Amino acid sequence: MPCPICEKETVAAYRPFCSRRCADVDLGRWLNGSYAVPSSDPEDVEQAASEAAKAAPKIH
Ligand SMILES: [Zn+2]
């Protein structure tokens, strides 16, 4: 099963993602989607992920 973010092969430690970064991107999408219109622009997604990482307490 490919990474849902970048479609590379997944890594067991980060399933269903390929990396911590993609897991964070997915988290950012999810958080962003809860209060704003989701964007499919990759740069927006990355920005949302980094904003979410700064704004949200670590939940794992
Ligand atoms: Zn990935």
PDB file of the backbone (N, CA, C, O) and the ligand in Angstrom, with CONECT records:
HET     ZN  A 101       1
ATOM      1  N   MET A   1       0.840  -1.196   0.000  1.00  0.00           N
ATOM      2  CA  MET A   1       0.000   0.000   0.000  1.00  0.00           C
ATOM      3  C   MET A   1       0.880   1.253   0.000  1.00  0.00           C
ATOM      4  O   MET A   1       1.728   1.419   0.876  1.00  0.00           O
ATOM      5  N   PRO A   2       0.676   2.127  -0.981  1.00  0.00           N
ATOM      6  CA  PRO A   2       1.535   3.311  -1.058  1.00  0.00           C
ATOM      7  C   PRO A   2       1.146   4.369  -0.042  1.00  0.00           C
ATOM      8  O   PRO A   2       0.016   4.393   0.446  1.00  0.00           O
ATOM      9  N   CYS A   3       2.080   5.234   0.269  1.00  0.00           N
ATOM     10  CA  CYS A   3       1.819   6.380   1.139  1.00  0.00           C
ATOM     11  C   CYS A   3       0.710   7.228   0.527  1.00  0.00           C
ATOM     12  O   CYS A   3       0.792   7.585  -0.648  1.00  0.00           O
ATOM     13  N   PRO A   4      -0.335   7.560   1.303  1.00  0.00           N
ATOM     14  CA  PRO A   4      -1.441   8.356   0.755  1.00  0.00           C
ATOM     15  C   PRO A   4      -1.043   9.795   0.452  1.00  0.00           C
ATOM     16  O   PRO A   4      -1.757  10.498  -0.263  1.00  0.00           O
ATOM     17  N   ILE A   5       0.076  10.233   0.983  1.00  0.00           N
ATOM     18  CA  ILE A   5       0.508  11.612   0.762  1.00  0.00           C
ATOM     19  C   ILE A   5       1.344  11.728  -0.508  1.00  0.00           C
ATOM     20  O   ILE A   5       1.050  12.547  -1.379  1.00  0.00           O
ATOM     21  N   CYS A   6       2.376  10.913  -0.610  1.00  0.00           N
ATOM     22  CA  CYS A   6       3.293  11.070  -1.744  1.00  0.00           C
ATOM     23  C   CYS A   6       3.353   9.825  -2.615  1.00  0.00           C
ATOM     24  O   CYS A   6       4.008   9.822  -3.657  1.00  0.00           O
ATOM     25  N   GLU A   7       2.663   8.754  -2.185  1.00  0.00           N
ATOM     26  CA  GLU A   7       2.555   7.524  -2.964  1.00  0.00           C
ATOM     27  C   GLU A   7       3.870   6.769  -3.112  1.00  0.00           C
ATOM     28  O   GLU A   7       4.015   5.933  -4.004  1.00  0.00           O
ATOM     29  N   LYS A   8       4.817   7.063  -2.245  1.00  0.00           N
ATOM     30  CA  LYS A   8       5.996   6.210  -2.160  1.00  0.00           C
ATOM     31  C   LYS A   8       5.653   4.981  -1.330  1.00  0.00           C
ATOM     32  O   LYS A   8       4.572   4.884  -0.749  1.00  0.00           O
ATOM     33  N   GLU A   9       6.600   4.041  -1.286  1.00  0.00           N
ATOM     34  CA  GLU A   9       6.363   2.870  -0.456  1.00  0.00           C
ATOM     35  C   GLU A   9       6.341   3.262   1.010  1.00  0.00           C
ATOM     36  O   GLU A   9       7.106   4.122   1.448  1.00  0.00           O
ATOM     37  N   THR A  10       5.461   2.626   1.760  1.00  0.00           N
ATOM     38  CA  THR A  10       5.369   2.935   3.180  1.00  0.00           C
ATOM     39  C   THR A  10       6.499   2.274   3.960  1.00  0.00           C
ATOM     40  O   THR A  10       7.112   1.301   3.521  1.00  0.00           O
ATOM     41  N   VAL A  11       6.746   2.845   5.135  1.00  0.00           N
ATOM     42  CA  VAL A  11       7.720   2.298   6.075  1.00  0.00           C
ATOM     43  C   VAL A  11       6.942   1.804   7.280  1.00  0.00           C
ATOM     44  O   VAL A  11       6.053   2.501   7.769  1.00  0.00           O
ATOM     45  N   ALA A  12       7.257   0.628   7.761  1.00  0.00           N
ATOM     46  CA  ALA A  12       6.471   0.002   8.824  1.00  0.00           C
ATOM     47  C   ALA A  12       6.273   0.931  10.019  1.00  0.00           C
ATOM     48  O   ALA A  12       5.182   1.004  10.585  1.00  0.00           O
ATOM     49  N   ALA A  13       7.330   1.636  10.395  1.00  0.00           N
ATOM     50  CA  ALA A  13       7.267   2.486  11.577  1.00  0.00           C
ATOM     51  C   ALA A  13       6.287   3.637  11.416  1.00  0.00           C
ATOM     52  O   ALA A  13       5.800   4.191  12.402  1.00  0.00           O
ATOM     53  N   TYR A  14       6.001   3.992  10.179  1.00  0.00           N
ATOM     54  CA  TYR A  14       5.162   5.172   9.936  1.00  0.00           C
ATOM     55  C   TYR A  14       3.869   4.830   9.215  1.00  0.00           C
ATOM     56  O   TYR A  14       3.168   5.734   8.760  1.00  0.00           O
ATOM     57  N   ARG A  15       3.538   3.571   9.100  1.00  0.00           N
ATOM     58  CA  ARG A  15       2.320   3.191   8.394  1.00  0.00           C
ATOM     59  C   ARG A  15       1.114   3.984   8.873  1.00  0.00           C
ATOM     60  O   ARG A  15       0.981   4.228  10.073  1.00  0.00           O
ATOM     61  N   PRO A  16       0.228   4.393   7.963  1.00  0.00           N
ATOM     62  CA  PRO A  16       0.250   4.071   6.531  1.00  0.00           C
ATOM     63  C   PRO A  16       1.071   5.038   5.696  1.00  0.00           C
ATOM     64  O   PRO A  16       0.866   5.144   4.487  1.00  0.00           O
ATOM     65  N   PHE A  17       1.989   5.737   6.322  1.00  0.00           N
ATOM     66  CA  PHE A  17       2.780   6.729   5.597  1.00  0.00           C
ATOM     67  C   PHE A  17       4.197   6.218   5.346  1.00  0.00           C
ATOM     68  O   PHE A  17       4.593   5.162   5.839  1.00  0.00           O
ATOM     69  N   CYS A  18       4.948   6.998   4.566  1.00  0.00           N
ATOM     70  CA  CYS A  18       6.322   6.594   4.263  1.00  0.00           C
ATOM     71  C   CYS A  18       7.303   7.232   5.223  1.00  0.00           C
ATOM     72  O   CYS A  18       8.462   6.822   5.296  1.00  0.00           O
ATOM     73  N   SER A  19       6.845   8.243   5.968  1.00  0.00           N
ATOM     74  CA  SER A  19       7.781   8.981   6.812  1.00  0.00           C
ATOM     75  C   SER A  19       7.009   9.786   7.846  1.00  0.00           C
ATOM     76  O   SER A  19       5.801   9.986   7.726  1.00  0.00           O
ATOM     77  N   ARG A  20       7.721  10.236   8.850  1.00  0.00           N
ATOM     78  CA  ARG A  20       7.120  11.122   9.844  1.00  0.00           C
ATOM     79  C   ARG A  20       6.577  12.381   9.173  1.00  0.00           C
ATOM     80  O   ARG A  20       5.524  12.900   9.544  1.00  0.00           O
ATOM     81  N   ARG A  21       7.314  12.853   8.185  1.00  0.00           N
ATOM     82  CA  ARG A  21       6.920  14.065   7.497  1.00  0.00           C
ATOM     83  C   ARG A  21       5.548  13.904   6.840  1.00  0.00           C
ATOM     84  O   ARG A  21       4.692  14.783   6.953  1.00  0.00           O
ATOM     85  N   CYS A  22       5.346  12.791   6.163  1.00  0.00           N
ATOM     86  CA  CYS A  22       4.055  12.584   5.513  1.00  0.00           C
ATOM     87  C   CYS A  22       2.958  12.400   6.560  1.00  0.00           C
ATOM     88  O   CYS A  22       1.829  12.845   6.355  1.00  0.00           O
ATOM     89  N   ALA A  23       3.273  11.756   7.666  1.00  0.00           N
ATOM     90  CA  ALA A  23       2.285  11.633   8.740  1.00  0.00           C
ATOM     91  C   ALA A  23       1.898  13.018   9.251  1.00  0.00           C
ATOM     92  O   ALA A  23       0.727  13.280   9.527  1.00  0.00           O
ATOM     93  N   ASP A  24       2.882  13.898   9.375  1.00  0.00           N
ATOM     94  CA  ASP A  24       2.605  15.266   9.824  1.00  0.00           C
ATOM     95  C   ASP A  24       1.790  16.031   8.791  1.00  0.00           C
ATOM     96  O   ASP A  24       0.900  16.806   9.142  1.00  0.00           O
ATOM     97  N   VAL A  25       2.094  15.814   7.525  1.00  0.00           N
ATOM     98  CA  VAL A  25       1.321  16.465   6.470  1.00  0.00           C
ATOM     99  C   VAL A  25      -0.138  16.029   6.551  1.00  0.00           C
ATOM    100  O   VAL A  25      -1.050  16.846   6.431  1.00  0.00           O
ATOM    101  N   ASP A  26      -0.346  14.723   6.756  1.00  0.00           N
ATOM    102  CA  ASP A  26      -1.712  14.228   6.847  1.00  0.00           C
ATOM    103  C   ASP A  26      -2.417  14.818   8.060  1.00  0.00           C
ATOM    104  O   ASP A  26      -3.587  15.193   7.983  1.00  0.00           O
ATOM    105  N   LEU A  27      -1.707  14.898   9.176  1.00  0.00           N
ATOM    106  CA  LEU A  27      -2.278  15.498  10.384  1.00  0.00           C
ATOM    107  C   LEU A  27      -2.640  16.960  10.116  1.00  0.00           C
ATOM    108  O   LEU A  27      -3.700  17.436  10.521  1.00  0.00           O
ATOM    109  N   GLY A  28      -1.749  17.649   9.438  1.00  0.00           N
ATOM    110  CA  GLY A  28      -2.001  19.040   9.114  1.00  0.00           C
ATOM    111  C   GLY A  28      -3.222  19.213   8.227  1.00  0.00           C
ATOM    112  O   GLY A  28      -4.013  20.137   8.414  1.00  0.00           O
ATOM    113  N   ARG A  29      -3.366  18.322   7.267  1.00  0.00           N
ATOM    114  CA  ARG A  29      -4.547  18.357   6.404  1.00  0.00           C
ATOM    115  C   ARG A  29      -5.809  18.183   7.234  1.00  0.00           C
ATOM    116  O   ARG A  29      -6.800  18.894   7.067  1.00  0.00           O
ATOM    117  N   TRP A  30      -5.736  17.222   8.122  1.00  0.00           N
ATOM    118  CA  TRP A  30      -6.914  16.890   8.920  1.00  0.00           C
ATOM    119  C   TRP A  30      -7.275  18.066   9.819  1.00  0.00           C
ATOM    120  O   TRP A  30      -8.438  18.461   9.903  1.00  0.00           O
ATOM    121  N   LEU A  31      -6.272  18.618  10.489  1.00  0.00           N
ATOM    122  CA  LEU A  31      -6.526  19.751  11.374  1.00  0.00           C
ATOM    123  C   LEU A  31      -6.999  20.962  10.578  1.00  0.00           C
ATOM    124  O   LEU A  31      -7.948  21.644  10.968  1.00  0.00           O
ATOM    125  N   ASN A  32      -6.339  21.215   9.480  1.00  0.00           N
ATOM    126  CA  ASN A  32      -6.697  22.363   8.653  1.00  0.00           C
ATOM    127  C   ASN A  32      -8.111  22.218   8.122  1.00  0.00           C
ATOM    128  O   ASN A  32      -8.868  23.187   8.060  1.00  0.00           O
ATOM    129  N   GLY A  33      -8.456  21.000   7.742  1.00  0.00           N
ATOM    130  CA  GLY A  33      -9.778  20.748   7.192  1.00  0.00           C
ATOM    131  C   GLY A  33     -10.895  20.970   8.198  1.00  0.00           C
ATOM    132  O   GLY A  33     -12.054  21.148   7.825  1.00  0.00           O
ATOM    133  N   SER A  34     -10.534  20.959   9.489  1.00  0.00           N
ATOM    134  CA  SER A  34     -11.564  21.113  10.513  1.00  0.00           C
ATOM    135  C   SER A  34     -11.964  22.566  10.718  1.00  0.00           C
ATOM    136  O   SER A  34     -12.994  22.836  11.334  1.00  0.00           O
ATOM    137  N   TYR A  35     -11.179  23.496  10.221  1.00  0.00           N
ATOM    138  CA  TYR A  35     -11.553  24.894  10.382  1.00  0.00           C
ATOM    139  C   TYR A  35     -11.378  25.732   9.120  1.00  0.00           C
ATOM    140  O   TYR A  35     -11.663  26.929   9.144  1.00  0.00           O
ATOM    141  N   ALA A  36     -10.926  25.149   8.039  1.00  0.00           N
ATOM    142  CA  ALA A  36     -10.750  25.913   6.809  1.00  0.00           C
ATOM    143  C   ALA A  36     -11.012  25.014   5.611  1.00  0.00           C
ATOM    144  O   ALA A  36     -11.052  23.789   5.723  1.00  0.00           O
ATOM    145  N   VAL A  37     -11.185  25.642   4.490  1.00  0.00           N
ATOM    146  CA  VAL A  37     -11.391  24.867   3.268  1.00  0.00           C
ATOM    147  C   VAL A  37     -10.086  24.162   2.912  1.00  0.00           C
ATOM    148  O   VAL A  37      -9.048  24.807   2.762  1.00  0.00           O
ATOM    149  N   PRO A  38     -10.140  22.845   2.777  1.00  0.00           N
ATOM    150  CA  PRO A  38      -8.918  22.124   2.425  1.00  0.00           C
ATOM    151  C   PRO A  38      -8.391  22.570   1.067  1.00  0.00           C
ATOM    152  O   PRO A  38      -9.163  22.892   0.163  1.00  0.00           O
ATOM    153  N   SER A  39      -7.095  22.584   0.938  1.00  0.00           N
ATOM    154  CA  SER A  39      -6.474  22.933  -0.331  1.00  0.00           C
ATOM    155  C   SER A  39      -5.743  21.728  -0.871  1.00  0.00           C
ATOM    156  O   SER A  39      -5.177  20.945  -0.108  1.00  0.00           O
ATOM    157  N   SER A  40      -5.750  21.575  -2.161  1.00  0.00           N
ATOM    158  CA  SER A  40      -4.992  20.482  -2.766  1.00  0.00           C
ATOM    159  C   SER A  40      -3.621  20.954  -3.232  1.00  0.00           C
ATOM    160  O   SER A  40      -2.847  20.170  -3.782  1.00  0.00           O
ATOM    161  N   ASP A  41      -3.318  22.224  -3.018  1.00  0.00           N
ATOM    162  CA  ASP A  41      -2.014  22.734  -3.406  1.00  0.00           C
ATOM    163  C   ASP A  41      -0.947  22.173  -2.468  1.00  0.00           C
ATOM    164  O   ASP A  41      -1.034  22.385  -1.258  1.00  0.00           O
ATOM    165  N   PRO A  42       0.044  21.471  -2.981  1.00  0.00           N
ATOM    166  CA  PRO A  42       1.046  20.844  -2.096  1.00  0.00           C
ATOM    167  C   PRO A  42       1.737  21.850  -1.185  1.00  0.00           C
ATOM    168  O   PRO A  42       2.019  21.531  -0.030  1.00  0.00           O
ATOM    169  N   GLU A  43       2.012  23.034  -1.665  1.00  0.00           N
ATOM    170  CA  GLU A  43       2.665  24.018  -0.802  1.00  0.00           C
ATOM    171  C   GLU A  43       1.743  24.446   0.328  1.00  0.00           C
ATOM    172  O   GLU A  43       2.185  24.626   1.463  1.00  0.00           O
ATOM    173  N   ASP A  44       0.468  24.609   0.022  1.00  0.00           N
ATOM    174  CA  ASP A  44      -0.490  24.950   1.075  1.00  0.00           C
ATOM    175  C   ASP A  44      -0.580  23.839   2.109  1.00  0.00           C
ATOM    176  O   ASP A  44      -0.668  24.096   3.310  1.00  0.00           O
ATOM    177  N   VAL A  45      -0.556  22.612   1.631  1.00  0.00           N
ATOM    178  CA  VAL A  45      -0.623  21.479   2.546  1.00  0.00           C
ATOM    179  C   VAL A  45       0.594  21.454   3.453  1.00  0.00           C
ATOM    180  O   VAL A  45       0.481  21.216   4.656  1.00  0.00           O
ATOM    181  N   GLU A  46       1.753  21.700   2.873  1.00  0.00           N
ATOM    182  CA  GLU A  46       2.960  21.723   3.705  1.00  0.00           C
ATOM    183  C   GLU A  46       2.915  22.863   4.699  1.00  0.00           C
ATOM    184  O   GLU A  46       3.312  22.702   5.853  1.00  0.00           O
ATOM    185  N   GLN A  47       2.438  23.999   4.264  1.00  0.00           N
ATOM    186  CA  GLN A  47       2.328  25.133   5.174  1.00  0.00           C
ATOM    187  C   GLN A  47       1.336  24.810   6.287  1.00  0.00           C
ATOM    188  O   GLN A  47       1.594  25.084   7.460  1.00  0.00           O
ATOM    189  N   ALA A  48       0.226  24.238   5.917  1.00  0.00           N
ATOM    190  CA  ALA A  48      -0.774  23.874   6.920  1.00  0.00           C
ATOM    191  C   ALA A  48      -0.186  22.904   7.932  1.00  0.00           C
ATOM    192  O   ALA A  48      -0.448  23.010   9.130  1.00  0.00           O
ATOM    193  N   ALA A  49       0.605  21.965   7.448  1.00  0.00           N
ATOM    194  CA  ALA A  49       1.210  20.983   8.344  1.00  0.00           C
ATOM    195  C   ALA A  49       2.163  21.653   9.316  1.00  0.00           C
ATOM    196  O   ALA A  49       2.168  21.338  10.506  1.00  0.00           O
ATOM    197  N   SER A  50       2.970  22.581   8.810  1.00  0.00           N
ATOM    198  CA  SER A  50       3.925  23.217   9.714  1.00  0.00           C
ATOM    199  C   SER A  50       3.211  24.159  10.672  1.00  0.00           C
ATOM    200  O   SER A  50       3.609  24.285  11.830  1.00  0.00           O
ATOM    201  N   GLU A  51       2.175  24.813  10.207  1.00  0.00           N
ATOM    202  CA  GLU A  51       1.395  25.665  11.100  1.00  0.00           C
ATOM    203  C   GLU A  51       0.732  24.810  12.184  1.00  0.00           C
ATOM    204  O   GLU A  51       0.736  25.172  13.360  1.00  0.00           O
ATOM    205  N   ALA A  52       0.181  23.707  11.785  1.00  0.00           N
ATOM    206  CA  ALA A  52      -0.476  22.812  12.743  1.00  0.00           C
ATOM    207  C   ALA A  52       0.521  22.288  13.761  1.00  0.00           C
ATOM    208  O   ALA A  52       0.218  22.179  14.949  1.00  0.00           O
ATOM    209  N   ALA A  53       1.715  21.965  13.281  1.00  0.00           N
ATOM    210  CA  ALA A  53       2.746  21.448  14.188  1.00  0.00           C
ATOM    211  C   ALA A  53       3.119  22.490  15.226  1.00  0.00           C
ATOM    212  O   ALA A  53       3.391  22.158  16.379  1.00  0.00           O
ATOM    213  N   LYS A  54       3.132  23.755  14.812  1.00  0.00           N
ATOM    214  CA  LYS A  54       3.467  24.814  15.751  1.00  0.00           C
ATOM    215  C   LYS A  54       2.307  25.092  16.712  1.00  0.00           C
ATOM    216  O   LYS A  54       2.510  25.335  17.901  1.00  0.00           O
ATOM    217  N   ALA A  55       1.096  25.050  16.169  1.00  0.00           N
ATOM    218  CA  ALA A  55      -0.075  25.472  16.942  1.00  0.00           C
ATOM    219  C   ALA A  55      -0.610  24.375  17.854  1.00  0.00           C
ATOM    220  O   ALA A  55      -1.088  24.659  18.953  1.00  0.00           O
ATOM    221  N   ALA A  56      -0.532  23.137  17.411  1.00  0.00           N
ATOM    222  CA  ALA A  56      -1.172  22.058  18.137  1.00  0.00           C
ATOM    223  C   ALA A  56      -0.207  21.386  19.107  1.00  0.00           C
ATOM    224  O   ALA A  56       0.969  21.213  18.787  1.00  0.00           O
ATOM    225  N   PRO A  57      -0.683  21.012  20.269  1.00  0.00           N
ATOM    226  CA  PRO A  57       0.162  20.225  21.165  1.00  0.00           C
ATOM    227  C   PRO A  57       0.418  18.850  20.552  1.00  0.00           C
ATOM    228  O   PRO A  57      -0.406  18.323  19.804  1.00  0.00           O
ATOM    229  N   LYS A  58       1.553  18.293  20.878  1.00  0.00           N
ATOM    230  CA  LYS A  58       1.867  16.959  20.358  1.00  0.00           C
ATOM    231  C   LYS A  58       0.919  15.940  20.984  1.00  0.00           C
ATOM    232  O   LYS A  58       0.780  15.848  22.203  1.00  0.00           O
ATOM    233  N   ILE A  59       0.277  15.182  20.103  1.00  0.00           N
ATOM    234  CA  ILE A  59      -0.677  14.183  20.598  1.00  0.00           C
ATOM    235  C   ILE A  59      -0.105  12.785  20.481  1.00  0.00           C
ATOM    236  O   ILE A  59      -0.803  11.808  20.754  1.00  0.00           O
ATOM    237  N   HIS A  60       1.133  12.673  20.086  1.00  0.00           N
ATOM    238  CA  HIS A  60       1.768  11.369  20.059  1.00  0.00           C
ATOM    239  C   HIS A  60       3.253  11.471  20.160  1.00  0.00           C
ATOM    240  O   HIS A  60       3.943  10.451  20.151  1.00  0.00           O
TER     241      HIS A  60
HETATM  242 ZN    ZN A 101       4.947   9.837   1.879  1.00  0.00          ZN2+
END
